[in-house]
């Protein structure tokens, strides 16, 4: 499974580069903040086909092709193009992610940034790696000395939007500054120690399954916005569930959770 995961990440990344900085057919998926392109769909087909050929009885959850539930203890979670809005705008803040869940818990996770040729991989209890080298994030960061990523999408939920703006204000007041790509790049910058933390209020399972394991295995903490553990499921409702999440060193996550 590890070999397939890594091979699929690299092949998908190469495929995405063939579409990058070229005219794209862009369609909206439910809101002005969510789009899909032919690159997303081509990447999805390639990854799903490879998994089905090698592990036909495993479950699959993909952003673009939904849920295939075969009743297996193993579930592949796929984001064939994370950062689609960046990608479609010609900005190189995008990548591909694949995770494997065993009984609803991530046991392997990978992320690939094709423009930089950076491949991140983590195995449960086995550490996190970047291009094969161990990845260990700083154990402690002071808020005033840190850049913090804050991401929030368009929403018609006025109360939720208001809470998000309040959180943003508190982070601005206490951090060095705010930066955001609204993609996997924010979380990987946290794992690398470049960002002190990240808040993203609008993630889905395919956005975070791999990243949660990478950050945890690099020594960080990945929680929901209230500071509690995140639980995944393999069913139709997971396709719509939104996860407001926080990631970073333990002390940073505790502080950011208190900003809610």
Phi, psi and omega in degrees: 000321179299314181298318179295316180301311182293317179299318181294321177300312183292319179295319178296317178300318177297321178296317180298322180296333178293334180264343189292138180063031175232160179301137183232149172271112186252131177233149179270146179239076172093331179206168181292344182266356185235116180232164176223146179233172177296337177292318176304313186291320179294318178297317179300313181301316182297313182292312182299318180300318181293320179294316182295326178290322184271325183224070187295340182264357179281156174281157176222133169239119180231143178303323188263335182242006171079211187253131166244109184253105178259009180074018182277158172284345181254135179226127175269130180245123192236130165242099189289341175202099177267132186091038184299320180297321175297312181304313183292338179267003179078020179261131188278033177259074181207166178185190181231145181224142176221134174232157172241124174261142169240116185053047172076006179242135180297129176243342173214143177209139179221150176219141183229129174255098190292328181296320180267354184055048176251122179244123179253137179215142175220144173238141183302121180077006185238004177092173178242150185220149173237115185050040175086351180261141181304139181244116180231118182275156179304140183285338183213138176223136174276135182303317185291343180255014188238144163275135181235132177274134177229124186229134179208132181265169174301138178211148175269357178278099186297322181292317179296318179298318180296318178296322178296318179295322177296318178298316181302316181300316181294322179291318178300320182294331189248343182265168174296316179185169179255137171226152180199132169253349184051048181204183176303336182301320179303313182291322179290327173297325175295313180299327180277351181086009179280320173257145178283334180186173179215138169240128174226118189269001186221055179258157173246174184303321182288341177284335192232348184302311180288317184295324180299322179285319179301313181292318179297318181286341175276357177106006181262188181233139181229114186226171169282174188296342177271359180088014181256163180296151178262135179240131177258162174220165178242090180197175184295328184292336181295336181293336182254348186291132178258133181245105169285122190230159178226140178216150178155191172300157186306313181296322179294317180296320178299317179294312183295324176297327179287347180281349183295000000 
